[in-house]
Amino acid sequence: MNDTVRIAYSPCPNDTFVFDAWAHGRVPGAPALDVTFADIDVTNGMAERGEYDVLKVSYAVLPWVLDEYALLPCGGALGRGCGPLVLTREELGGPEALSGKTVAVPSERSTAYLLFRLWAAAEVPGGVGEVVVLPFHEIMPAVRDGKVDAGLVIHEARFTYRNLGLTCLADMGEHWENTTGLPIPLGAIIAKRSLGEDMLRRLADAARTSVRMGWDDPEESRPYVLAHAQEMDPAVVDQHIGLYVNEFTADLGEDGYAAVRGLLTRAAAEGLVPPLGPEALSFP
């Protein structure tokens, strides 16, 4: 078939690994992809504006976009031991030290931010002070240079923050897992409902096949992954893929859906997101 789907996802190693086979036409019978690279705070905005057929977004943005988009049951990022971290320049003691402090976050519509707000509501008396949105790559330098009191970081920063002399005050994923027993929902793949149920199923099948092809021959995806990894050390690239591309990427499954529903239900109860409708997460 000659159909081409417009898709936007991040240049992060987990996304390029997941989509490599599909983007390069190696998934039999899959629609061709017209790929745009954009950081997740940008793709979250694209989803809210209804741009692109398929997008990688934060799970946190779903309550605003699920009227127009369907959540695909595969291709995204959930996991264990991979949550966002709150970093500080010096040892501050416990979470209470953040009371009234300035914290830099990568996006107010990110899953990391939701996890942070749920953690702070439980652990920081009186709450944090000012929340400042900074591009992901500027957060650790801002903490190091004393421009903010703390920073919420994601992705490969969990492997590299010590290089900047920073210390980890708290692990949002650890808190989430300890309180729910569920994996941490981070990034989702969504597709426009207007594409129709048959196409949505084809997209899900293509994403799942692309993931499995990546696992079957990891070296095949390596040039594509490294070309977009923004000078990341190859060893860190491997850690990144190992952490974020897992069984939940191939299929959300019961635990995956429970994690997504749990996050968004808790966030709605705190007034952080609109409540989900009963069928909002269902897939054709």
C-alpha positions, 0 to 999 in steps of 0.5 A: 500500500502507498499510504504514508503516515506522518509521525513525530517522536524524539531523537532519544535512543529508545524511540529511534530503536523502537521505530528503526525497522519501521522507519526504514521500510523493513516491517512487512505491510506497514504504512510508510512513515514520514518522520519528524524529530521533536522533543517530547514537550514539543510533541505534547503540544503537537498532540494538543493542536491535533497535528500529525497522525502518530505521536510519541507523547507524555502519558500526562498529556492523554487527558487532554488529547484522547478525544482525538487520539487513541492510545496504542497498546505498544511502542511506548515507555513504561518500566521499573527503576527508571523514574525521574530524579530530583537533583540538588547541588548539595545534600539537603537532607530529606524531601522537607528541605524542598519546602518553598524552594525553586524547582526546574522541570522539563515540562508541566505536561510531562509524566515526570511532572505529574509524578513529581507533584504526586510525590511532593503532595505526599512528602514536601510539607507546604509544597515546593515554591516556584516551578520553572520550566526549562529545556531538559538539557539546561536543568542540570547546569542550572542546578549546578550553577545555583540558578535553581534549588533543585531540578527534575531530570529524566532519561539518560540524566539518571546515568550522568548527573554525578558527572556534574557533581549533583546529588539525588534527593529523591527518585520519583519512580521509586516512590511510585513503585513503592506506593502502587507496586506498578511500573512507571508510565512515561511515554505513550504512542498515540494515533488519530482516531480519524484514521479508522480502526483498521489503520489503528490496528495496522499501526499497532501491529507495525510498532510491535513488529518494529520493536521485536525486529530491533530486539532480534538484531540490535546492531541493525538499528545502531547507526540510526540510534547513534546518529540521533543520540546527541553525542551520547556515550554508546555505553549510556545509549545501551543503558538507555535502551535497556531501561526504556525498551522492555516488555511493556514496549511490546505490549502494555498488558494488564500491569501497563494499563493499570499503571496508566489508569492509576497515574491519571486517576491519582493526578485527577484526584489532585486536580492536576489533570481532567478526569478520564472517561471510562472508555478513554484508554480502550483500543479498537 
